[in-house]
Amino acid sequence: MLPSKLLQLAHSQKFGHFLATMLFSALTACGGGGEKTVDAVPSFWSPGGVVVADLNTDNRVDVAIAAALVDGPPPHPGYVRVYRQSAAGTFNAPVDYAVGPDPWGLSLGDVDGNGRLDLVAATPATVAPQINVIGDSGGISILRQDPARPGSFLSSQWLDTGGAAKDAAIAQLTSDGLADVVVADGVLVNGRALLLAQRAALPGTFLAPVPLLAGTGNGSEDVAVGDVNGDNRPDIVLAAYNVVAVFYQNAAGDFDPVVSLAAGLRVEGVALADLDGDGRTDIVAANAGNAPAGGTGGASITVLRQTSLGNFTGTNIVVPDGARRVAIGDLNGDGFPDLAAISLVYQLLDIPSRVSVLLQSSLNRGQFALSSVYDGPFSGNFIAIGDINNDGLNDIVVNDGPTVLLQSAMAPGMFDPARPLR
């Protein structure tokens, strides 16, 4: 598991494949007597994003993760590994679908409008960049579901995006009724999202990426789409390093200049939902704190409640160092949305990830408190929520493994120790 965490360190520090190459060389080379010999390091999976959804409409959720098969220096072959649930809590061996190299984020959505969920994997870089040269070789892979075989996917479609594609979201962002893709560009100095609109005249193809500027230094790690200001038009929200960046769509179908919302220290993840039931979309941000810079402390989950249209009030809740992503779902069966966050300090190679459960007060809607913290898998840094064993209770899934924390049937809101999905 150690090599996987080292490669995640390469992603997290924005050095990309150059650092990954050095790390792999360090793992495989040892010296003696002035000569270099090469140890046999078995190939291993380096996991990225995870999603949980009923992919084949059999009323059981399935799990998919983005992963690179590391068998030498980068770029590494990329795949999306799909685990289909065949019976309550029982998952088949994964089916692997080839995508671009070293995929990182993974997203769900209906790209082709046929009512079936498709997958989009984001690749930050396809080639090893030169030192002191801004990386610009990112892209996305679209996996469309096979209409003849529910839960199976056709060969992937590759789209160059430029920048470093760290994650993506799928939504109708133009007026033509077709799904589009927006990408989080992880290059700090670029400070942007990238909008790839599907061609109305030729569905299935996409126009060149259009940048949406979040400000220099606000390179983004995560992106979400939703109607944030209640005008029935989808807006774009970025986890943009220093801020949460919001792009409101206007009546003309364009996006207004960015609105920056203060969150915590080093924003890495973002999610949207109406948390308090007032009919307004709220924003949740995962903040890594000082961990990416090698320090400690400062990690938090920021709950940005929309108190009136376009106005947000933020509350920070301390969580373990290195918070990377946050997911929203009912985690204790009371019908109210709760939060689950995954934390990982890449530099602490002997410390596992940590899963935080933040439950919403049933008496004071919109108020959250850290309920419990669990040990996660060694290299977990993406998280999702879903009913994994079909018992009517939501569980927590982490990408490394993948791994599941099952909710206790006897104690709602509490979770069993992490275990492999299968």
C-alpha positions in Angstrom: 0.0 0.0 0.0 3.0 2.3 0.5 3.6 2.9 -3.2 0.0 3.9 -3.8 0.2 6.6 -1.1 3.5 7.9 -2.6 1.8 8.3 -6.0 -1.1 10.1 -4.4 1.5 12.4 -2.9 2.6 13.2 -6.4 -1.0 14.1 -7.4 -1.5 16.2 -4.2 1.7 18.3 -4.6 0.9 19.2 -8.2 4.3 17.8 -9.4 2.4 15.1 -11.3 4.2 12.5 -13.3 7.7 14.1 -12.8 7.5 13.4 -9.1 5.8 10.1 -9.7 8.6 9.0 -11.9 11.1 9.8 -9.2 9.1 8.0 -6.6 8.8 4.9 -8.7 12.5 4.9 -9.4 13.2 5.2 -5.6 11.0 2.2 -5.0 12.6 0.0 -7.7 16.3 0.9 -7.5 18.8 -0.1 -4.9 22.5 0.2 -5.1 25.6 -1.7 -3.9 29.2 -1.8 -5.0 28.7 1.1 -7.3 26.2 -0.8 -9.4 22.4 -0.4 -9.5 20.2 -3.4 -9.3 16.4 -3.4 -9.7 14.1 -5.0 -7.2 11.0 -6.7 -8.4 8.1 -4.4 -7.3 4.8 -6.1 -8.2 2.3 -4.0 -10.1 -0.3 -2.4 -7.9 -3.5 -0.3 -8.2 -3.4 3.4 -7.3 -7.0 4.4 -6.7 -8.7 7.7 -7.5 -12.3 8.8 -7.4 -15.2 6.6 -6.2 -18.9 6.7 -7.1 -21.9 4.7 -5.7 -25.0 4.3 -7.8 -27.4 1.7 -9.2 -25.8 1.4 -12.6 -27.9 -1.4 -14.0 -31.3 -0.5 -12.4 -31.7 -3.7 -10.4 -32.4 -1.7 -7.2 -29.0 -2.5 -5.8 -26.2 0.1 -5.8 -22.9 -0.6 -7.5 -19.5 0.9 -7.0 -17.0 2.3 -9.5 -13.5 3.6 -8.9 -10.9 5.3 -11.1 -7.5 3.6 -10.8 -4.1 3.5 -12.4 -2.3 0.2 -12.8 1.3 1.0 -11.7 3.7 -1.3 -13.4 6.6 1.0 -14.3 7.3 4.7 -14.7 4.4 7.0 -15.6 2.2 7.5 -17.5 0.4 4.4 -16.1 -2.5 2.6 -17.8 -5.8 4.0 -16.5 -9.1 2.1 -15.8 -12.5 2.5 -14.3 -13.2 -0.6 -12.2 -16.9 -1.3 -11.9 -18.1 -3.6 -9.1 -21.7 -4.8 -9.6 -23.7 -5.9 -6.6 -25.2 -9.3 -7.4 -27.0 -9.9 -4.0 -27.4 -7.9 -0.8 -23.9 -6.9 0.2 -22.2 -9.2 -2.4 -20.2 -7.7 -5.2 -18.8 -9.4 -8.3 -15.1 -9.1 -9.2 -14.6 -5.7 -11.0 -14.9 -5.3 -14.7 -12.1 -3.0 -15.9 -12.7 -0.3 -18.6 -9.7 1.4 -20.1 -9.6 5.2 -19.8 -6.8 7.8 -20.0 -3.6 7.4 -18.0 -3.5 8.0 -14.2 -7.1 8.9 -13.7 -8.0 10.9 -10.6 -11.6 12.1 -10.3 -14.6 10.1 -11.3 -18.1 11.5 -12.0 -21.6 10.2 -12.7 -24.2 11.6 -15.1 -26.3 10.9 -18.2 -24.0 12.2 -21.0 -26.1 11.0 -24.0 -29.6 11.6 -22.6 -30.8 7.9 -22.8 -31.7 7.7 -19.1 -28.7 5.6 -18.1 -25.8 6.7 -15.9 -22.5 7.3 -17.7 -19.0 7.8 -16.1 -16.4 10.5 -16.7 -12.8 10.0 -15.5 -10.5 12.9 -15.2 -6.7 12.6 -16.0 -4.5 15.4 -14.7 -1.6 14.7 -17.2 -0.9 12.3 -20.0 2.9 13.0 -20.3 5.6 13.7 -17.8 6.0 17.5 -17.7 9.2 19.4 -17.9 10.6 21.1 -14.7 9.3 24.6 -14.3 6.8 24.2 -17.2 3.1 24.5 -16.5 1.4 21.2 -17.2 -1.2 21.3 -20.0 -1.8 17.7 -21.0 -4.9 16.9 -19.0 -8.1 15.3 -20.4 -11.2 13.3 -19.6 -12.5 9.9 -20.6 -16.2 9.4 -21.1 -17.6 5.9 -20.6 -21.1 5.6 -22.0 -23.3 2.9 -20.7 -24.0 0.1 -23.3 -27.7 0.3 -24.1 -27.8 -3.4 -24.8 -26.1 -4.4 -21.5 -27.3 -2.3 -18.5 -24.4 -1.7 -16.1 -21.8 -2.3 -18.8 -19.9 0.4 -20.7 -18.7 1.0 -24.2 -15.1 1.9 -25.1 -14.2 5.3 -23.7 -14.1 8.6 -25.6 -11.0 10.7 -24.9 -11.2 14.6 -24.8 -8.3 16.8 -24.4 -8.9 19.6 -21.9 -5.5 21.2 -21.3 -4.5 22.1 -17.8 -4.7 19.4 -15.2 -8.1 17.8 -15.1 -8.6 16.8 -11.5 -12.4 16.2 -11.5 -15.5 16.8 -13.5 -19.2 17.2 -13.3 -21.9 16.4 -15.9 -24.9 18.6 -16.4 -26.9 20.6 -19.0 -25.1 23.9 -18.9 -26.3 25.3 -22.2 -29.7 25.8 -23.6 -29.7 23.0 -26.2 -30.9 20.3 -23.8 -27.7 18.2 -24.1 -25.4 17.3 -21.2 -22.1 19.1 -21.0 -19.0 18.5 -18.9 -17.2 21.0 -16.6 -13.7 20.2 -15.5 -11.7 21.4 -12.4 -8.3 22.5 -13.6 -5.8 21.7 -10.9 -3.0 24.0 -12.2 -2.8 26.7 -9.5 -1.7 29.6 -11.7 -4.5 28.8 -14.2 -7.2 29.3 -11.6 -10.1 28.1 -13.7 -12.8 25.7 -14.6 -13.1 24.4 -18.1 -16.5 24.0 -19.8 -16.8 21.5 -22.6 -20.2 22.0 -24.3 -21.7 19.2 -26.3 -22.3 20.1 -29.9 -26.0 20.5 -30.7 -25.4 19.8 -34.4 -23.4 16.7 -33.7 -24.4 15.1 -30.3 -21.7 13.0 -28.8 -18.9 15.4 -29.7 -17.8 18.5 -27.7 -16.7 22.0 -28.4 -13.2 23.2 -27.4 -12.9 23.9 -23.6 -14.0 27.4 -22.5 -12.2 28.7 -19.4 -14.2 30.1 -16.5 -11.7 32.1 -14.4 -11.6 31.8 -10.7 -8.5 33.9 -10.2 -4.7 33.3 -10.4 -3.6 30.9 -7.7 -7.1 29.3 -7.4 -6.4 26.1 -9.2 -9.3 23.7 -8.5 -9.5 20.1 -7.1 -13.2 19.5 -7.3 -16.3 20.8 -9.0 -20.1 20.5 -8.5 -23.1 21.7 -10.4 -26.5 22.8 -9.1 -29.0 25.6 -9.0 -27.4 27.6 -6.3 -29.4 30.8 -6.4 -32.9 29.4 -7.1 -33.4 30.8 -10.7 -33.8 27.3 -12.2 -30.5 27.6 -14.0 -27.5 25.4 -13.2 -24.5 27.1 -11.6 -20.9 25.9 -11.2 -19.1 25.6 -7.8 -15.4 24.9 -7.5 -13.1 23.9 -4.7 -10.6 26.5 -5.7 -7.6 26.2 -3.3 -8.1 29.4 -1.4 -11.9 29.8 -1.8 -15.1 28.3 -2.9 -15.7 29.8 -6.4 -19.2 30.1 -7.7 -20.1 30.9 -11.3 -23.8 31.9 -11.6 -25.5 31.2 -14.9 -27.4 34.3 -16.2 -30.5 34.6 -18.3 -28.5 34.7 -21.5 -27.0 31.2 -20.7 -23.6 32.6 -20.0 -21.7 32.5 -16.7 -21.2 35.7 -14.7 -17.7 36.5 -13.3 -16.7 34.4 -10.3 -18.1 35.0 -6.8 -15.6 33.9 -4.2 -16.8 32.6 -0.8 -14.5 32.2 2.1 -14.2 28.7 3.4 -11.4 27.0 5.4 -7.7 26.5 4.7 -6.8 24.8 1.4 -10.2 23.9 -0.1 -10.0 20.5 -1.7 -13.6 19.1 -2.0 -17.1 20.6 -2.5 -20.6 19.2 -2.4 -24.1 20.8 -2.8 -27.5 20.1 -1.2 -30.4 21.8 0.6 -29.1 20.9 4.0 -31.7 22.6 6.2 -34.9 22.2 4.2 -35.4 25.8 3.4 -35.5 25.3 -0.4 -32.1 27.0 -0.9 -29.0 25.1 -2.0 -26.2 25.1 0.5 -22.5 24.4 -0.1 -20.1 22.1 1.9 -16.4 22.4 1.5 -13.6 20.0 2.7 -10.5 21.9 3.8 -7.1 20.1 4.0 -5.6 22.6 6.4 -1.8 22.7 6.8 -1.2 19.1 5.8 -0.5 19.8 2.1 2.3 22.1 3.2 3.7 19.6 5.6 2.2 21.1 8.7 -0.6 20.1 11.1 -3.9 21.5 12.1 -6.3 23.7 10.2 -8.4 21.0 8.6 -12.1 21.5 8.7 -15.5 21.0 7.0 -17.1 24.3 6.1 -20.9 24.4 6.0 -22.0 27.4 3.9 -25.7 27.8 4.5 -27.6 30.0 2.1 -29.6 32.3 4.4 -31.1 34.4 1.6 -30.6 34.1 -2.2 -26.9 34.5 -2.9 -25.9 35.1 0.7 -24.1 32.5 2.7 -23.1 32.1 6.4 -20.2 29.7 7.0 -19.5 27.4 10.0 -16.2 25.5 10.3 -16.1 22.1 12.0 -12.7 20.7 12.9 -11.9 17.3 11.4 -8.6 15.2 11.2 -5.7 16.7 9.3 -5.8 16.5 5.5 -9.6 16.6 4.7 -9.9 15.8 1.0 -13.5 15.2 0.0 -17.0 15.4 1.6 -20.2 13.5 0.7 -23.8 14.3 1.7 -26.4 11.8 2.7 -28.6 10.6 5.6 -26.3 8.7 7.9 -28.6 8.0 10.8 -32.0 7.4 9.3 -33.7 10.5 10.6 -34.4 11.8 7.1 -32.0 14.8 7.3 -28.8 15.1 5.3 -25.5 14.4 7.2 -21.9 14.6 6.1 -19.0 12.2 5.7 -15.5 13.4 5.1 -12.3 11.6 4.3 -8.9 12.9 5.6 -5.5 11.7 4.5 -2.0 13.2 5.2 0.0 12.0 2.2 3.4 12.6 3.9 2.6 10.4 6.9 3.2 7.1 5.1 2.4 4.9 8.1 -0.9 6.6 9.1 -4.2 5.5 7.6 -6.9 7.7 6.3 -9.6 8.9 8.7 -13.4 9.0 8.1 -15.4 11.7 9.9 -19.1 11.5 10.4 -20.9 14.8 11.0 -24.5 14.4 12.0 -27.1 17.2 11.5 -29.1 18.2 14.6 -32.8 17.1 14.3 -33.7 20.1 16.4 -31.6 22.8 14.9 -31.6 22.3 11.1 -28.4 23.2 9.4 -26.3 22.7 12.5 -23.7 19.9 12.4 -21.4 18.3 14.9 -18.6 15.8 14.6 -20.2 12.6 15.8 -17.4 10.0 15.3 -14.1 9.4 13.6 -13.1 6.0 12.2 -9.9 4.6 10.8 -10.2 4.2 7.0 -8.0 2.3 4.6 -4.4 3.2 4.3 -4.6 5.4 1.2 -8.2 6.6 1.2 -8.8 10.0 -0.2 -12.2 9.9 -2.0 -15.5 9.1 -0.3 -19.1 8.2 -1.3 -22.4 7.3 0.5 -24.8 4.6 -0.4 -26.7 1.5 0.9 -24.1 -1.1 0.2 -25.8 -4.1 1.8 -29.4 -3.3 0.9 -30.6 -3.0 4.5 -32.2 0.5 4.0 -29.3 2.2 5.8 -26.7 4.3 4.1 -23.1 3.2 4.4 -19.8 4.9 3.6 -17.5 3.8 0.8 -13.8 4.8 0.5 -11.9 4.5 -2.8 -8.8 2.5 -1.5 -9.7 -1.2 -1.7 -12.5 -0.1 -2.2 -13.5 -0.2 1.4 -16.8 0.1 3.1 -17.9 1.2 6.6 -21.4 -0.4 7.2 -23.9 1.5 9.3 -24.9 -0.4 12.4 -28.5 -1.6 12.3 -28.6 -1.5 16.1 -27.1 2.0 16.5 -28.0 4.3 13.6 -25.3 6.9 12.9 -22.6 4.5 14.1 -20.5 2.5 11.7 -18.7 -0.9 11.8 -14.9 -0.9 11.3 -13.7 -0.5 7.7 -13.6 -3.7 5.6 -13.0 -4.6 2.0 -16.0 -4.2 -0.3 -15.6 -7.8 -1.4 
